[in-house]
Amino acid sequence: MPVFPVCSNKTCVATIFVCDGDDDCGDGSDERKCPPLTCNPNEFQCNNSQCIPQIWVCDNQPDCEDHSDELMEKCGYKSKPPIMSTCASHEFRCGNGECIHLNWKCDGDEDCKDKSDEQECREYPQEHEMVFGDRNLNSRSS
């Protein structure tokens, strides 16, 4: 895969990442002077040209950065839809109402779209540290 210094900030990115809709340079220069993006038939094109899976449209969770996939006019809501109030007993309710598996809370990966599953968590143990209940057992080298 050819790599060229295509970024204004002299960063190199593979040509496959130029004009793909993602800012791979960090300064947006790999997305300038690009033809308009077109989405696949099974995707929805957000007002900002971002493509998301069609099944994510009107699901009460904004997936487009500009939230155009949840516009009341598009989805036919008379008012903003209510957020589900409960999740199953084995699930964690994210701040945005989304439900994820309880084991995914505070696991070091952001699973909620609003990242609320990684808020108010204790610090993660270092790889040399083992945690049992509320006791830390640090391994010591001799």
C-alpha positions as YAML, in Angstrom:
chain: A
units: angstrom
residues:
- id: 1
  name: MET
  ca: [0.00, 0.00, 0.00]
- id: 2
  name: PRO
  ca: [1.72, 3.24, -1.10]
- id: 3
  name: VAL
  ca: [2.31, 5.88, 1.57]
- id: 4
  name: PHE
  ca: [2.89, 9.51, 0.65]
- id: 5
  name: PRO
  ca: [3.26, 12.75, 2.64]
- id: 6
  name: VAL
  ca: [-0.16, 14.04, 1.59]
- id: 7
  name: CYS
  ca: [-0.92, 15.96, 4.77]
- id: 8
  name: SER
  ca: [-0.27, 19.66, 5.18]
- id: 9
  name: ASN
  ca: [1.36, 18.89, 8.52]
- id: 10
  name: LYS
  ca: [3.84, 16.53, 6.75]
- id: 11
  name: THR
  ca: [2.20, 13.40, 8.17]
- id: 12
  name: CYS
  ca: [2.22, 10.40, 5.86]
- id: 13
  name: VAL
  ca: [-0.93, 8.39, 5.25]
- id: 14
  name: ALA
  ca: [-1.69, 5.57, 2.85]
- id: 15
  name: THR
  ca: [-3.39, 6.81, -0.31]
- id: 16
  name: ILE
  ca: [-6.34, 4.51, 0.43]
- id: 17
  name: PHE
  ca: [-7.19, 6.84, 3.35]
- id: 18
  name: VAL
  ca: [-7.29, 10.00, 1.22]
- id: 19
  name: CYS
  ca: [-10.81, 11.24, 0.46]
- id: 20
  name: ASP
  ca: [-12.44, 8.51, 2.55]
- id: 21
  name: GLY
  ca: [-14.45, 10.86, 4.77]
- id: 22
  name: ASP
  ca: [-12.16, 10.46, 7.82]
- id: 23
  name: ASP
  ca: [-9.61, 13.03, 8.95]
- id: 24
  name: ASP
  ca: [-6.55, 10.77, 9.01]
- id: 25
  name: CYS
  ca: [-4.02, 13.63, 8.92]
- id: 26
  name: GLY
  ca: [-5.42, 15.32, 12.01]
- id: 27
  name: ASP
  ca: [-5.61, 18.64, 10.16]
- id: 28
  name: GLY
  ca: [-8.26, 17.65, 7.59]
- id: 29
  name: SER
  ca: [-5.89, 18.06, 4.65]
- id: 30
  name: ASP
  ca: [-6.44, 14.49, 3.39]
- id: 31
  name: GLU
  ca: [-10.14, 15.33, 2.93]
- id: 32
  name: ARG
  ca: [-9.76, 18.68, 1.13]
- id: 33
  name: LYS
  ca: [-10.43, 18.99, -2.60]
- id: 34
  name: CYS
  ca: [-12.20, 15.63, -2.66]
- id: 35
  name: PRO
  ca: [-15.27, 14.81, -4.74]
- id: 36
  name: PRO
  ca: [-18.47, 14.47, -2.67]
- id: 37
  name: LEU
  ca: [-18.74, 11.11, -0.92]
- id: 38
  name: THR
  ca: [-21.48, 8.75, -1.93]
- id: 39
  name: CYS
  ca: [-22.73, 6.12, 0.45]
- id: 40
  name: ASN
  ca: [-23.40, 2.48, -0.35]
- id: 41
  name: PRO
  ca: [-27.04, 1.52, -1.00]
- id: 42
  name: ASN
  ca: [-27.38, 0.07, 2.51]
- id: 43
  name: GLU
  ca: [-26.06, 3.28, 4.12]
- id: 44
  name: PHE
  ca: [-27.56, 6.64, 5.03]
- id: 45
  name: GLN
  ca: [-25.73, 9.83, 4.10]
- id: 46
  name: CYS
  ca: [-25.75, 12.35, 6.94]
- id: 47
  name: ASN
  ca: [-26.08, 16.05, 6.15]
- id: 48
  name: ASN
  ca: [-22.32, 16.38, 6.75]
- id: 49
  name: SER
  ca: [-21.67, 13.61, 4.12]
- id: 50
  name: GLN
  ca: [-20.79, 11.00, 6.74]
- id: 51
  name: CYS
  ca: [-22.13, 7.50, 5.92]
- id: 52
  name: ILE
  ca: [-23.73, 5.28, 8.56]
- id: 53
  name: PRO
  ca: [-25.60, 1.95, 8.29]
- id: 54
  name: GLN
  ca: [-29.22, 2.50, 7.23]
- id: 55
  name: ILE
  ca: [-30.48, 0.48, 10.23]
- id: 56
  name: TRP
  ca: [-29.07, 3.16, 12.56]
- id: 57
  name: VAL
  ca: [-31.45, 5.80, 11.15]
- id: 58
  name: CYS
  ca: [-34.38, 6.78, 13.40]
- id: 59
  name: ASP
  ca: [-33.29, 4.44, 16.21]
- id: 60
  name: ASN
  ca: [-33.45, 7.18, 18.90]
- id: 61
  name: GLN
  ca: [-29.64, 7.31, 19.07]
- id: 62
  name: PRO
  ca: [-27.81, 9.97, 17.04]
- id: 63
  name: ASP
  ca: [-25.03, 8.34, 15.03]
- id: 64
  name: CYS
  ca: [-24.27, 11.16, 12.58]
- id: 65
  name: GLU
  ca: [-21.99, 13.81, 14.04]
- id: 66
  name: ASP
  ca: [-24.62, 16.36, 12.97]
- id: 67
  name: HIS
  ca: [-27.50, 14.20, 14.36]
- id: 68
  name: SER
  ca: [-29.25, 14.30, 10.97]
- id: 69
  name: ASP
  ca: [-30.14, 10.59, 11.29]
- id: 70
  name: GLU
  ca: [-32.56, 11.44, 14.11]
- id: 71
  name: LEU
  ca: [-34.23, 14.61, 12.82]
- id: 72
  name: MET
  ca: [-37.89, 14.78, 13.81]
- id: 73
  name: GLU
  ca: [-38.83, 15.67, 10.22]
- id: 74
  name: LYS
  ca: [-36.99, 12.60, 8.85]
- id: 75
  name: CYS
  ca: [-38.22, 10.13, 11.42]
- id: 76
  name: GLY
  ca: [-41.80, 11.39, 11.68]
- id: 77
  name: TYR
  ca: [-41.66, 12.10, 15.41]
- id: 78
  name: LYS
  ca: [-44.25, 14.58, 16.64]
- id: 79
  name: SER
  ca: [-42.01, 15.12, 19.63]
- id: 80
  name: LYS
  ca: [-38.64, 13.75, 20.64]
- id: 81
  name: PRO
  ca: [-39.08, 10.01, 21.34]
- id: 82
  name: PRO
  ca: [-38.79, 8.93, 24.95]
- id: 83
  name: ILE
  ca: [-35.63, 7.19, 26.06]
- id: 84
  name: MET
  ca: [-36.18, 3.67, 27.31]
- id: 85
  name: SER
  ca: [-36.24, 3.85, 31.08]
- id: 86
  name: THR
  ca: [-35.00, 0.38, 31.94]
- id: 87
  name: CYS
  ca: [-32.46, -2.13, 30.78]
- id: 88
  name: ALA
  ca: [-32.40, -5.85, 31.54]
- id: 89
  name: SER
  ca: [-30.87, -6.91, 34.86]
- id: 90
  name: HIS
  ca: [-27.68, -8.01, 33.11]
- id: 91
  name: GLU
  ca: [-27.31, -4.64, 31.33]
- id: 92
  name: PHE
  ca: [-25.96, -1.18, 32.17]
- id: 93
  name: ARG
  ca: [-27.99, 1.87, 31.14]
- id: 94
  name: CYS
  ca: [-25.78, 4.46, 29.44]
- id: 95
  name: GLY
  ca: [-26.39, 8.16, 29.99]
- id: 96
  name: ASN
  ca: [-28.04, 8.36, 26.55]
- id: 97
  name: GLY
  ca: [-30.48, 5.52, 27.38]
- id: 98
  name: GLU
  ca: [-28.61, 2.88, 25.41]
- id: 99
  name: CYS
  ca: [-28.22, -0.53, 27.11]
- id: 100
  name: ILE
  ca: [-24.96, -2.48, 27.07]
- id: 101
  name: HIS
  ca: [-23.86, -5.70, 28.80]
- id: 102
  name: LEU
  ca: [-23.07, -5.07, 32.48]
- id: 103
  name: ASN
  ca: [-19.63, -6.67, 32.09]
- id: 104
  name: TRP
  ca: [-18.71, -3.86, 29.67]
- id: 105
  name: LYS
  ca: [-19.04, -1.20, 32.40]
- id: 106
  name: CYS
  ca: [-15.60, 0.04, 33.50]
- id: 107
  name: ASP
  ca: [-13.74, -2.47, 31.32]
- id: 108
  name: GLY
  ca: [-11.43, 0.11, 29.73]
- id: 109
  name: ASP
  ca: [-13.33, 0.24, 26.41]
- id: 110
  name: GLU
  ca: [-15.91, 2.90, 25.62]
- id: 111
  name: ASP
  ca: [-18.99, 0.86, 24.65]
- id: 112
  name: CYS
  ca: [-21.69, 3.50, 25.17]
- id: 113
  name: LYS
  ca: [-21.85, 6.04, 22.37]
- id: 114
  name: ASP
  ca: [-21.78, 8.77, 25.05]
- id: 115
  name: LYS
  ca: [-18.84, 7.01, 26.81]
- id: 116
  name: SER
  ca: [-20.74, 6.97, 30.11]
- id: 117
  name: ASP
  ca: [-19.76, 3.32, 30.76]
- id: 118
  name: GLU
  ca: [-16.19, 4.45, 31.48]
- id: 119
  name: GLN
  ca: [-17.07, 7.38, 33.75]
- id: 120
  name: GLU
  ca: [-16.84, 7.15, 37.53]
- id: 121
  name: CYS
  ca: [-14.67, 4.03, 37.34]
- id: 122
  name: ARG
  ca: [-11.80, 3.14, 39.61]
- id: 123
  name: GLU
  ca: [-8.44, 3.25, 37.92]
- id: 124
  name: TYR
  ca: [-7.62, 0.10, 35.98]
- id: 125
  name: PRO
  ca: [-4.96, -2.15, 37.50]
- id: 126
  name: GLN
  ca: [-1.53, -2.01, 35.92]
- id: 127
  name: GLU
  ca: [-0.53, -5.23, 34.17]
- id: 128
  name: HIS
  ca: [1.72, -6.18, 37.11]
- id: 129
  name: GLU
  ca: [-1.01, -5.52, 39.65]
- id: 130
  name: MET
  ca: [-3.76, -7.93, 40.62]
- id: 131
  name: VAL
  ca: [-6.94, -6.73, 42.30]
- id: 132
  name: PHE
  ca: [-9.03, -8.97, 44.55]
- id: 133
  name: GLY
  ca: [-12.10, -7.29, 45.99]
- id: 134
  name: ASP
  ca: [-10.77, -4.11, 47.57]
- id: 135
  name: ARG
  ca: [-7.21, -5.43, 48.11]
- id: 136
  name: ASN
  ca: [-4.37, -4.86, 45.66]
- id: 137
  name: LEU
  ca: [-1.67, -7.52, 45.49]
- id: 138
  name: ASN
  ca: [1.32, -6.00, 43.73]
- id: 139
  name: SER
  ca: [3.83, -8.42, 42.28]
- id: 140
  name: ARG
  ca: [7.38, -7.75, 43.40]
- id: 141
  name: SER
  ca: [10.50, -8.67, 41.56]
- id: 142
  name: SER
  ca: [13.40, -10.07, 43.57]
...
